[in-house]
Amino acid sequence: MKCDLCKDQICYQGKSCLKDGGNAVELYEAEDRKLHRVAALIEGSYYMKKTRVEELILFSLEMGYERLGVAFCIGLKEEAAVLCSYLRTHFEVFSVCCKICGISKDQLNLKKIIEDKDEVMCNPIFQAKKLAECRTDLNVTVGLCIGHDILFNRHSKAPVTALVVKDRVLAHNPVGAIYTRYYRKVIGSPEK
């Protein structure tokens, strides 16, 4: 599959370019079908009208979620606190910081930002474990580092959505590297 290179995009016209494309509908059963129905409801009802935070609240209400988890980077503590305050107007909210347990990077022999300084590791597996203990219906990530987000998602018992994706260089707007010619050159992408 290399859909990014497709010139026709007949899928957008309701046609399939795959021989086995007719079986895709069968993938959406039970909870997956409900998630997809609610996603389409939010998109169809609020397209270009609501922010991602508003869509998160509407989606969670429509799904009947009552308990939301927020796994956040300590560097975005203020943003996480504001998000949690919004969410608490509708849900029971549990939040967990990336540095939970305060474990030294030395314990796992992890690379440090400054080698001769004590540094505390991020603990995404434990973040997921703590939110599972809280029996969250949905977990929201706020600025977890690349790799840490993958570990969190892998170990989360509840479905996960990202609200903020970490990009220290571009003010947590990673798509900026794709939108600007300068960054396309930096990352080695050919000009179009």
N, C-alpha and C positions, 0 to 999 in steps of 0.2 A: 504494500500500500504506500502510495506517494501522492496523496490527495492534494498536497500543496503544489504539485506540478500539473495538476489537471487543468485543461483549457475549457472543457465543456461544462463541467459541474452539472451534469444531468440530474444528479440527486436533488438539487435545488428546484428542479422542475417536477419532482415526484417520481422520478425513474431511477432504477438501479443499474449500475454498471457491473454488478457482481452476479455471478451465477447462483450463489446461495443467498442472495439478498432478501428473498421472500421469507426466510426464517427469523429475521430480526425481531419481528413483533412478539414472537414467542418468548423472547428474553425478558419481557416486562410482565412479571407476575407478582401478585401479592403486594408486598411493601414497595418493591421497585416500581410497580405500576402506579401506586398512590403517589410516590415521590415525583414521578414523571408528570402525572396529572396536575399536581399542585405547582410544579415548576412551570408548566405550560399556562396554568391559570394566572400566576404572577406575571409572567412575561406578556401574556395576551391582555391582561387587565391594566398593567402599569408601565408598558413599554415607553421609555423616555420620560416617565412621569415621577418615578421614585428613585431615591438613592439606594445604594447597596445595603446600607443599614436599615432603611425602611423596608426594603424587600426581604431582608433577613427576618425582621419582625413579622411581616405579613405571612411569609412562608411558614414560619414556626407556628403561628397561630392557626393557620389553615391545616397544618399537619397535626394539630392537637398536642404539640409539644408543651410540656410544663416546666421541664428542668433543662437549662442550657449551661454548657460548660464553656469557659473562655481560657484557652491556653495562650499565655502571652510572654513576649520577650520583656525582660526587665527594662530594656531601653525604651519600651513603649508603654510603660506603666501608666502614665497619665492618660494616654489614648485608651488603654484598656479600662481604666477607671470610668472614663466618660461613657464608653460603650456599655459597660456593666450597669451604669446608672440608667441609661436608656432602656436596656433589656429588663431591668428589675421592675419597670412599670407594668410589665406584662407576664414575667416569668420568675421562677426561682432560679437564681444564677449562682454558679460556683466558678471561681477563678483560681488559676494556679500559675505561678510565676516559673519561668524557665530555670531559675537557680534553686528551686526547691531542694532541700536537704543540705545545701551548702557544701557539696563535695569538691575537694581540691582536684584540679586537672591532673595533679601528680599521681593520684590513686589509679588512674587508667593510662598513665603515661601519654597524655594528650598534649598536642602542640599548644603553646601559649602565644598570646599576642606579644607579650613582653617576657622573654624567657626567664629572667632572674627575679620575677615578681610572682607572688602567690596569686593564682587565679582560680575562680570557682567554675566548674563545668556546668553546661546546660544539661538538663536531665529530662528529655522529652518522653522517655519510656515511663518514668515515674509520674510525669504530668498526666499521661494517659491513664495510668493505674489509679491515680487519685480521683480523676473525673469518673472513671468506671465505678469506683466505690461510692460516688455520689449519685450513681444511676442516672446520668444525664441522658436526655433524649437526642441531643445534638451538641456537637462541640464546634467551637469557632476558634480558629487560630489567628493570632494577632502578632505578626512580625517574627515568627520563629525562623531561625537561620536555615539556609539550605542544608539539607541532610537531617537536621533536627526535626524539620517539618515532616520529612519522609518517615522518620522513626515514630513520631507522634501519630501520624495517620495510620501507619502499619499496626500500631498497638492500641489504637482507640477502639473501644467496644461500640461506641455510638458513631453514627455518620459524622463526617467532618466537612466543614466549609471554611475556606480562607477568606478573611476580611482584609487583612493587611499582609502583603508579601514583602519580606525583608529585602531592601536594596539600600544600603547605607550611602552609596554614591549618588543615587538619583531620588532621594527623599521618598523611598519606598514606592517608587513608580518604575518597576523593572521594564515595562514596555517602552519607556523613554529611550532605551538603548536601541530599540527597533525603529522608533519614530524619527530619530535624528540622524542625519548624514554623518555627523562627527562620530557618534558611537557605532554606527554601522561600520565605519572604517576601523575603529579601535578593535572591534570584535572580529574583524576580518570578513564581514559580509560583503559580497559584491554589490556594486551600485546597480540600481534597476533603471 
